[in-house]
Amino acid sequence: MAASTLNSNNVNILELDTPALVVDLNIMEDNLQRMADYTTEHKLRLRPHTKTHKSPLLARKQIERGAVGLTVAKSSEAEVMLAANAQEILVAFPTIGAAKMARLKDVARYTDLSVALDSLEAAKALSDAGVPAKILVEFDGGFGRVGVKPEDLPALIKSIKKLPHLKYDGISFYPGQIKDLGEESMGKFAELSILVEQTLDQLKKAKLTPRIVSGGSTPTMYQSHRIKGMNEIRSGTYIFNDRNTIRGNACTLDQCAATVIVTVVSTAHDGQVLVDGGSKTFSSDRLVNDTGISFGKVLNAPGALFHKMNEEHGFIDITKCDRQFHVGDKLQILMNHVCVVMNLHEQVHGHRAGNVETSWPVAARGKLL
């Protein structure tokens, strides 16, 4: 990867100007290979969601390890990811609006475009704009966000098949209701597997058998082969992982690649230090299945609690820390939700054993359209 700021290379991560988003390259590469090995072993297509890393440079690494294409949420993200030279790009979000249609029509000139949607209106918008797209019709796998009821799929698919420029290619779902691999969640996982099998049986009887059955999520990523009939997963967080991935038992602490380096800027109050990273640096997402308030784990200060944020200030309770803190000290924090944190930063520094080796821009940050 080409460095975007050469003067930050060959330094230790604790010497970087802060707040600094850093990625352990060894861990990241291990994560990429682990997913590549898993999907190869179980003959699953991998179209990883790029919302986590937002970088064509890293997307290329996923493709080099066997990913068949990429997944994005927005048309503007698809434009950025063309730089990864992916053979396929899936927009896994209902796309509405003339400007977005124009973007997608242009994207389709350079890659095999797929769009996931759950309404005839969204499909007609693509068709009327002349966007040549393969369609994944989304059904609700139990999360209750987007997706039609499984029993409504045949009618919707038949209507979409009549539209010019579009090709029915399959179905998709997102099992966001499964947050971990505990007993209750695995019960939901079993219910999902049955639902997918029943849905496929229904489509087969209607002579609408899908080529692609796309699903998966980060908590369930290495259980995906247990869902009969699903042949594609779109996990994205696996490249870095975060505290919520740990919380969901989908990874361990030593498999988390991305952290933020911050500087202690105030020790004025007993039992508390302030750091130069607040809500403009970290995600406000809470830790999954945790009633406490914490916005990250301070790796080099055991017992410290990152419990409050203003825009620029991070409040860290040090009453249970067995160390002294001084203005200028550097702390390394593992975030709760890495996808949001990545979108807040312009640049990432890649390191090995703490020594910065390369840097790259977060090319798709802020791409909301």
N, C-alpha and C positions, 0 to 999 in steps of 0.2 A: 504494500500500500504506500502510495506516495505521501510524504509528510506535507501538511499544509502550513505548519509553522516550524521551520527548521530549528529556530533558536530554543525550542522547548525540548528537543531531543538530547539524548546523552546526559540527562539529569535524573535525579531521583524524584519520584512522584511527590515527596514531601518538600521539594524545592520549587514546585510549580506555583504560579500565581493562582490564587484561589478566589471563589470556589472552582475546583477543577474536576471534571468527570474523567475517570480513568478506567481502563479495561485491562485486565490481566490476559495477555494474548495466549498464554499456555492453556489457561482454563477455558477461554473462548474456543480455541481450536479443539480441545478435548470434547467440549459440548457439541460442536458441529459434527465431529466424527462419530460421537455416540448416537446422535440422531440418524446420521447417514447409515450407520451399521444396522440400527433397529429397523428402519424403513426398508432397507435392502433385504434383511432377513425375513421380514413378514410381507414382502412384495406390496408395500404401500406406496402410493404416489405421495410425494412431499411437495406442497406448494406453500412454503413458509410465509407467514405474515410478516411483512417488513415494518410494521408499526413499531416494533421494538427497537430495531437498530437504525432505521431511516437512512440507510447508506447503501448506494449502489456498489460500493467497494466490498461491503460485507455480503450483500446479496450475491455478488459474483462468487464469493467463497462457498456459499450454500449451493449454488448451481454447479460449481466444480466438484462438489461432493455428492452430486446426483439428484439434487432438487430438479423437478421437471419444469418448474416455473416459479412465479412469485405471487403473493397475495397482497393487495393493498385495500385501503378503505375508501380512498378518495381519488377522483380523476386526476387531480394535481399530483398526487403521490405516484400514480401510474406514469405520468410524464417524466418524473424524476427517475423512476426505476427503469426506464428505457435504456439508461446508461449501463445497466447491468447485462444487457444483451440477452435477456430471458426469452426463451421461445414462447412462453405463455405468461400472461398476466391476468389474474382474477381480481376483479373489483368486487369485494365481498360486502357490498353495502348498496341498498337501493339508491340508484342515481337518478335524480330529478333536476331538471332545469336546462334551458337551451345552451347556456355556456358550457355546462358539463358535457352535454351531448357533443358539442363541437370538439372538446378536448378528447373525448373517447374515440370519436371518428378519426382523429388524427393519430391517436395512439395505435389504433387498429391497423394503420398503414405499416407499422414496424414490428408488431408482435401479434400472436394469436390471442385475441381478447375474449375473455369470459366475464360475465356479469351475473352476480347472484341477486335475486329479487323475489318479492312475494306478492306482486300485484300485476294485474293486466295493464293498469295505468302506466306503471314503470316500464313494462315491456313495450307498450305502444309508443312511449316517448322515444325509446331507442330505435324502434322500427321506423317511425315517422321521420326521424333525423337521419335515417340511412346508415346507422351504425352497424357494421357487420360483427355480430357478437354471438358467441355461444352462451346459452342461458342455463344457469343452475337455479332451479326453482326451490326456494327455501321453505322448509316447514319447521314448525315449532317442536323442538326435541324435549321440551319441558321447562325451558328457561323463562318463557313468557315475554320475550322481547320482540323479535320480529319472526316472521314465518307463519304460514297458514296452518290450519289444522291438517293433519295428515290425510284425513278423509276428503279434504277439498283439493288435494293435489291433482287428481286426474282431470277434473274440469278445467282448472287453471292451465295445466300443461297443454291440453287440447286447444285451448284458445290461443296460447302463445305459438303453437306450431303453425297456426294459420297466418301469422304475421310475416311479411317479407323482411329480408336481411337477417333474421334471427334463426338460430338453430338450437333446438332443445338438446342439451348435452347431459343433463343429470339433475341431481337434487343436492341440497346442502342443509346443514343444521349446525347449531352451536350449543353444546351441553354446558352452558354457563352455570347451571344449578349445581354442578358437581365441583365443590371447592377443594376437596381433599380425597384421600384414599381410606378414610375411616369406614366403620361398619355401616353407618347410615348412608354415607355417600355411595358406597359400593352397592348398596341396595338400589339407589337411584340409577347407578350405572347398569345394573342388571335390567331394570325397567326400560332404560333407554335402548339397550341391545334388542330387547323383545320388540319395542316400538319400531326400530329400524327394520327388523326382519318382517314385521307385519306390513309395514309401509311398502317394502319392496315386493312382497307377495301381491299386494293390491295393485301396484303398478304393472307387474307382470301380467296379471289377469286382464288389465286394461290395454295390454300391448303397448305399454309406455316404459318398458325397462330402461333405466338410465345407464349411460356409459360411465358416468362419474357419480359416486356417492361420497360427498365431501363433508367431513366433520372434524372432530377432535378439538382438544383444548389443552392448555399447558398442564393442569392437574392430572388429566387422563392420558397424556401423550404416550406413555409407554405401556398403556393398557389398550391401546387402540385396536390391536389385532384381535381382541376379544369381541368386538362388535361385528357380527357376521354381516357381510355385504358391503361394509364401508371399505373403500379402496383408496381414499385420499385423506390426508390430514394437513391442517393449516397452522399448526403451532408456530409461535414466533418467539415467545419469551425464553425458550430453551437456550438460545445463543448466549445469553448473559445470566439468566435466572435472577431472583431477588428474594427478599424475605418472605413474600407471599408464596413463592414457589416452594421454599423450605417448609412453610406452614402447611402447604398442601401435600407434603411428603413426596413431592415430585423431584426434589434434589436435596443435596446436603450443602452445608455452609461452604465447603471447599470446592463446590461446583458453581459458586457465584462469582462472575467475572467482573462486574461493573460496580464501582464504588465512587463516592465523592470525597475529595480532600477539601477540608475547610480549615480556617484559621481562627483560633481563639482571639477575639477582639476586645473582650471585657471580662474582668474578674472582680468587678466592683462590689458584687453582692455575695455574702457568704452562702456556700452551698450551691452556687450557680455560676456557670460560665456562658457567655454568649459567643456564637460563632457567626461567620460571615456567609451563612447559607440559610435562607428562610423559605417562604412559599414560592419565591421566584427561582429557587434552586432545587427544591425537593417536592415530591408529590404529597398532596394532603391526604391521600388514600390511607386509611387505617389498615392495621394488620388484620388479615382474615381470621375470623373466629377468635377474636381477642377483644375483651371488653375494656382493656386498658387503652391509654392514649400514648402512642409512640410513633414517630415518623421515620425512624431508622435505628439501626444498631451501630453503636460506636465501637468499632472493632479494636481500637488500641486504647480503650478506657473501660475495662470491665466494670459493670455496676452503674455506669453513666446512663441517664435516661433522657433521650431527646423527646421532650414532651410538649413543646409549644413552638409555634412559628409566627413571626410577623413577615412582612414582605422580604426584608433583608436580614432579619435576625433569627437565629436558631437558639432556643433556650434549652440548656442542658443541665439537668439536676445532677450534681456530683456528690450528694450527701452520702452515697453508698460506694464511693470510689476511694480506693486506697492509694492515692497518688496526689501530687501537687500539680496545679495548673498555673500557667503563666501566659500573659498576653504574648501572642506570636507562636504559641504551640500549634502544631498541625494535628488534626484528628481525621480519621478515615471512617466514613459512615456508609454502611450498606443500606440502601433505600428499600422501602416497602414495595414500591411498584416502579420498576425500571422504565417501562414504556413512556410514562408521563415525564419522568426525569429527563430522558433522552430528548424529548421534544422541547425542553426548557433550555437546553445548552446548544451553543453554536459549534462546539468542537469537542473531540474526544482524544485522549492521549492513551496510546497503547503501550503497555510496559511488560517487561519480563523481570521477575524478581525485584520489582520496584524501580527498575531503570527504564526510563522512557525510551522507546525504540522508534515510535512513529506517531503521527497525529493525523486525524482526518476530520473533515467537516460533517456536520449532521445535515446532509443535503436536503432531506425532506422535512425538516422541522417547520412547523407552522403551516404546512400544506393542508388547509382545511376545506378547500373548495372541490 
